[in-house]
Amino acid sequence: MGTSNSYGGPGRNTPLVPSWLGGAPETIPSDENSDKENQPNKPDKTPISPVDTVHSPNSLPPLPSPDRYRQPRINFNRFAKSGSKSGGFLGRAISSYVSKSSGGPRTAAKKMGSSQHTTAGLVDFLNTVRTQGAEVALTSYNLGNLVGQSIEDIFLGLMDYICPAGGNVDEGIARNAFIETIADLAVEGVMDLNGLTEEQLRLIVEIYATHAIEARLCNDIGTKICIAPDNIALVERAQEQLHDFIRRGVADALNTMQSNFTNLTATDTAKFVDEIYIESFTMLQTLGEIESDAE
């Protein structure tokens, strides 16, 4: 998994939703003795008017617990050290990550800001390919020089348009997930853009969302097993099982939604992608609870 060499995980005072993803800001009372290395680099905020700072009590997001990642990290580490033999630890890690650490599926989905944007861009591009052909789609992105090239080369050229390199973790997750998706295309039998079916479009979205969610989760609760691990084989098995678990959740979510990628406007696409991630995290929480109850 390309994103497993991560930044060290969010600190105990990191907001549920990073400030650069938009929405109402969240704060936690500062601690003079807190570890500053755990604080993410956030862009300067544009001053807002006093009117904008007034919220009703019901509109304010709940303050996250300073130790909200602790229990999911403990269970995830136990899962990895067990040689991936205890799916209950993985289930408990993921279900509590979604429900408690992230504040529920909707907030967990909101943390996927850059990945959602990339997914929407991918859906728009692939829908143009299906309805108007690869040449028209590529020309619209000023990538006419890639007409007739392999799907891997086309996606590599497309990458800088729909998930450009950025400086924060969220943008890095989106880009690395896209790179891993490119690597999976041939394995999944997606070779010809001009012959792209809706089923293959759905499959590409499923692959990308899986990689993005996996990377987000590993960066939040799985960093300790990925940094200088004692047993590489255990880590690889843990990552494979985690990937399969998330892939199952995303696939089930798309099936539940009875997803239809056709005839979507730009606004519809953004809302549709948002629902994909919300439903995926809902499904992962449910699957995690089932897995943890089975042991």
PyMOL commands that set and color helices and strands:
alter all, ss='L'
color gray80, all
select helices_A, chain A and resi 19-21+36-38+50-53+57-59+70-81+87-101+105-110+113-132+134-140+144-146+151-162+169-185+198-221+223-226+232-257+266-293
alter helices_A, ss='H'
color red, helices_A
deselect
rebuild
show_as cartoon
